[in-house]
């Protein structure tokens, strides 16, 4: 496992972290299986774990809390997220700060997360949605600084809405934010335009989420793929999205180097960018843990392949189904 400096925090985190959304609410999630997979990740050098209260109303946080307790002798970095008060993902331009993150809500849900996680302080607390129009509102800033002063959190981050990587720039300039979590993968390359350069300038860490484009970059989806009604992907992969996603993924298949899988190529594309602090694939099963973590060997991808993959950038606009 390779490690990278996590912005101004100074932490050295595994360049492949662990995204824990799929452990609470996705089809085929299983607690015993999750515990085994998480233990295996720790054994193979993963030390950064990203969860949220919104993942199963605290269930994923509790799973992470058990992991931290089982590995109390190791330094594991715990990242979670505060849900918006109106419980709507993503936020929209018309929402006010008091709709989503009034100070009492920020503090209340941090306390709830502390209890779920079973820790005295959260390494990285994050806003689960965001609007840059809130940047200069002192209410959230005071709440964040109070949580830091009280030792409840060490650092604060922002998780940016899907396909809105620039909807946080002024917020980062306030100096109150230590990290930004954004969708970045072979298709979603927009963060390199403005967000990543600003993060580098301000020494803000970057967390690349959705490395497999919710599954299409694994190369296993077809236009006939379906999901159970209770699985959130059943509403995300509407026909227009599924068909287009499969077509884009199919065009990548001839580019996968011999001896490499498409998921590995997708991870290596992300890790080839030194502006990425860590990426957080979801991993529910042991084989996924081993295959994903093995991509961290410092090799990246050949320059000619990287340049070819950059031509597969797919700029998309938020829609009603993009959640």
C-alpha positions in Angstrom: 0.0 0.0 0.0 1.2 3.5 -0.9 0.4 6.5 1.3 -0.2 10.1 0.6 -0.2 13.3 2.6 -3.7 14.3 3.3 -3.5 18.1 2.8 -2.9 20.4 5.7 -3.8 17.7 8.2 -0.4 16.2 7.7 -1.9 12.7 7.9 -0.4 9.9 5.8 -3.4 8.0 4.5 -3.7 5.0 2.3 -4.1 6.1 -1.3 -6.9 3.6 -1.6 -9.4 4.2 1.2 -12.6 2.4 1.9 -16.0 3.7 0.9 -18.7 2.3 3.2 -22.0 3.3 1.6 -22.6 -0.2 0.2 -22.5 -1.7 3.7 -25.9 -0.2 4.6 -28.7 -0.3 2.2 -27.4 -1.7 -1.0 -28.5 -5.1 -2.3 -26.7 -8.1 -0.8 -25.1 -6.1 2.0 -24.3 -8.5 4.9 -22.8 -7.4 8.3 -20.6 -10.4 8.9 -19.2 -10.2 5.3 -18.6 -6.4 5.8 -16.7 -7.0 9.0 -14.4 -9.6 7.3 -13.8 -7.3 4.3 -13.0 -4.4 6.6 -10.6 -6.5 8.6 -8.9 -7.7 5.5 -8.5 -4.1 4.3 -6.7 -3.1 7.5 -4.5 -6.2 7.3 -3.5 -5.0 3.8 -2.6 -1.4 4.8 -5.9 0.5 4.3 -6.2 3.2 7.0 -8.8 5.6 5.7 -12.5 4.8 6.1 -15.3 7.0 4.8 -18.9 6.6 6.1 -21.9 8.8 6.8 -24.9 8.9 9.1 -27.0 8.8 5.9 -25.7 5.3 5.1 -28.4 3.3 6.8 -29.3 6.0 9.4 -26.1 5.4 11.3 -25.7 1.6 10.6 -22.5 2.1 8.5 -21.0 4.3 11.2 -21.7 1.5 13.8 -20.0 -1.0 11.5 -16.9 1.3 11.3 -17.0 1.8 15.1 -16.7 -2.0 15.5 -13.7 -2.0 13.2 -11.9 0.8 15.1 -12.5 -1.1 18.4 -11.2 -4.4 16.9 -8.0 -2.6 15.7 -7.5 -0.2 18.6 -3.7 -0.6 18.3 -3.6 0.8 14.8 -4.1 4.3 13.5 -7.2 4.3 11.4 -8.6 7.6 10.1 -12.4 7.9 10.5 -14.4 10.1 8.2 -18.1 10.6 8.3 -20.7 13.1 7.2 -23.6 15.2 8.6 -26.9 14.7 6.7 -28.7 17.8 5.6 -31.5 18.8 8.0 -34.1 18.5 5.2 -32.8 15.0 4.4 -32.6 15.8 0.7 -29.7 14.7 -1.5 -28.3 16.6 -3.3 -28.9 20.1 -2.2 -30.2 22.6 -4.7 -29.3 26.2 -5.4 -32.5 27.6 -3.8 -31.8 25.9 -0.4 -30.8 28.1 2.5 -28.2 27.1 5.1 -30.9 26.9 7.7 -32.7 24.3 5.5 -29.6 22.0 5.6 -27.0 22.9 8.2 -28.1 25.2 11.0 -25.5 25.2 13.8 -27.6 23.1 16.2 -28.1 20.5 13.6 -24.3 20.4 12.9 -23.5 19.8 16.5 -26.4 17.4 17.1 -25.5 15.1 14.3 -21.8 15.2 15.2 -22.8 14.0 18.7 -24.9 11.2 17.1 -22.0 10.1 14.9 -19.6 10.1 17.9 -22.0 7.7 19.7 -22.4 5.5 16.6 -18.7 5.3 16.0 -17.8 4.9 19.7 -15.0 7.4 19.5 -14.2 10.6 21.5 -13.3 12.6 18.4 -14.0 12.3 14.7 -10.9 12.7 12.5 -12.8 14.2 9.6 -16.4 15.3 9.8 -18.0 16.4 6.4 -21.0 18.2 5.1 -22.9 15.6 3.0 -24.2 18.1 0.5 -23.2 21.7 -0.2 -23.9 25.0 -1.8 -21.1 27.5 -2.3 -23.6 30.3 -1.7 -23.3 29.4 2.0 -19.5 30.1 2.0 -19.5 33.3 4.0 -22.3 32.4 6.4 -20.8 32.6 9.8 -23.3 30.2 11.4 -21.7 27.0 10.0 -18.2 28.4 10.5 -18.8 29.1 14.2 -20.3 25.6 14.6 -17.2 24.0 13.0 -14.8 25.9 15.1 -16.7 25.1 18.3 -16.6 21.4 17.4 -12.8 21.7 16.9 -12.3 23.6 20.1 -14.3 21.1 22.1 -12.3 18.2 20.6 -15.3 16.6 19.0 -13.7 16.8 15.5 -10.2 17.3 14.2 -11.0 18.6 10.8 -14.0 19.5 8.6 -14.6 18.6 5.0 -17.2 19.0 2.3 -18.7 16.4 0.0 -19.6 18.1 -3.3 -22.8 17.4 -5.1 -22.6 15.1 -8.1 -21.2 16.8 -11.2 -20.8 20.1 -9.4 -17.0 20.2 -8.6 -16.9 24.0 -8.6 -19.8 24.4 -6.2 -17.3 24.7 -3.3 -14.5 27.0 -4.4 -15.4 30.1 -2.2 -16.0 27.8 0.7 -12.5 26.4 0.5 -11.1 29.9 0.5 -12.6 30.6 3.9 -9.9 28.4 5.5 -12.4 26.3 7.6 -12.3 23.3 5.3 -9.5 20.7 5.2 -10.7 18.4 2.5 -13.1 18.1 -0.3 -14.8 14.9 -1.6 -15.7 14.9 -5.2 -16.6 12.4 -8.0 -13.4 11.9 -10.1 -12.9 9.0 -12.5 -12.2 8.2 -16.1 -15.5 9.8 -17.1 -15.8 12.6 -14.5 -12.6 14.5 -15.1 -13.9 18.0 -14.5 -12.3 18.5 -11.0 -8.9 18.9 -12.8 -10.1 22.2 -14.4 -10.4 24.4 -11.3 -11.0 22.4 -8.1 -7.8 20.4 -7.9 -5.6 23.4 -8.7 -7.3 25.4 -5.9 -6.9 22.5 -3.5 -3.2 22.3 -4.3 -2.8 26.0 -3.7 -4.7 25.9 -0.4 -3.3 22.6 0.7 -6.8 21.0 0.9 -6.9 17.3 0.7 -9.0 15.6 -2.1 -11.0 12.5 -1.8 -11.9 10.9 -5.2 -15.2 9.2 -4.8 -17.2 7.0 -7.2 -14.1 5.6 -8.9 -16.1 3.1 -10.8 -18.9 5.5 -11.9 -21.4 3.6 -9.6 -20.4 0.3 -11.3 -20.2 1.1 -15.0 -16.4 1.3 -15.0 -16.2 -2.3 -13.8 -17.3 -3.3 -17.3 -19.9 -5.7 -16.0 -23.1 -3.8 -16.8 -25.2 -4.3 -19.9 -28.2 -2.5 -21.2 -30.3 -5.2 -19.6 -28.9 -4.8 -16.1 -31.5 -4.3 -13.4 -31.5 -3.6 -9.7 -34.0 -4.5 -7.0 -36.6 -1.8 -6.2 -35.1 -1.1 -2.8 -31.6 -0.6 -4.2 -31.0 3.1 -4.9 -29.4 2.3 -8.2 -32.8 1.3 -9.5 -33.7 5.0 -9.6 -30.2 6.2 -10.7 -29.7 3.9 -13.6 -32.8 5.0 -15.5 -32.8 3.7 -19.1 -31.2 6.9 -20.5 -28.4 6.8 -18.0 -27.8 3.0 -18.1 -27.7 2.9 -21.9 -25.3 5.8 -22.2 -23.2 4.6 -19.4 -22.8 1.1 -20.9 -22.0 2.6 -24.3 -19.2 4.8 -22.8 -17.8 1.8 -20.8 -17.9 -0.5 -23.8 -15.7 2.0 -25.7 -13.1 1.6 -23.0 -12.8 -2.1 -23.1 -10.3 -2.3 -26.0 -8.0 0.0 -24.0 -7.6 -2.3 -21.0 -4.0 -3.5 -21.0 -3.3 -7.2 -21.1 -3.3 -8.7 -17.7 -5.3 -5.9 -16.2 -9.0 -5.6 -15.4 -11.2 -2.5 -16.2 -11.7 -1.8 -12.4 -7.9 -1.9 -12.0 -7.4 0.5 -14.9 -10.1 2.8 -13.4 -8.2 2.9 -10.1 -4.8 3.4 -11.7 -6.2 6.3 -13.7 -7.1 8.1 -10.5 -3.9 7.2 -8.7 -1.9 8.5 -11.6 -3.0 12.0 -10.6 -0.8 13.3 -7.7 -3.4 15.8 -6.8 -5.6 13.0 -5.4 -5.1 12.3 -1.7 -7.1 9.1 -1.6 -9.9 7.3 -3.5 -12.6 5.4 -1.8 -14.1 2.5 -3.8 -16.9 0.6 -2.2 -15.8 -2.9 -1.2 -18.3 -5.4 0.3 -16.5 -8.7 -0.5 -13.0 -10.0 0.3 -12.0 -10.5 -3.4 -12.9 -6.9 -4.1 -10.8 -5.7 -1.2 -7.8 -7.6 -2.4 -8.1 -6.7 -6.1 -8.7 -3.0 -5.4 -5.9 -2.6 -2.8 -3.5 -4.3 -5.1 -3.7 -1.4 -7.5 -1.7 0.7 -5.0 1.8 -0.1 -6.0 3.1 3.3 -7.2 3.0 2.3 -10.8 0.0 4.2 -12.1 -0.6 3.9 -15.9 1.6 4.5 -18.9 1.6 8.1 -20.2 0.2 7.1 -23.6 -2.7 5.2 -22.0 -3.4 8.1 -19.7 -3.6 10.5 -22.6 -6.0 8.2 -24.4 -8.2 7.8 -21.4 -8.4 11.6 -21.0 -10.2 11.6 -24.3 -13.0 9.6 -22.7 -14.0 12.5 -20.4 -17.8 12.7 -20.2 -19.1 16.0 -18.8 -22.6 15.7 -17.4 -25.2 18.0 -15.9 -27.1 17.3 -12.7 -30.6 15.9 -13.4 -33.6 14.7 -11.3 -32.2 11.2 -11.2 -28.5 12.1 -10.6 -29.0 12.2 -6.8 
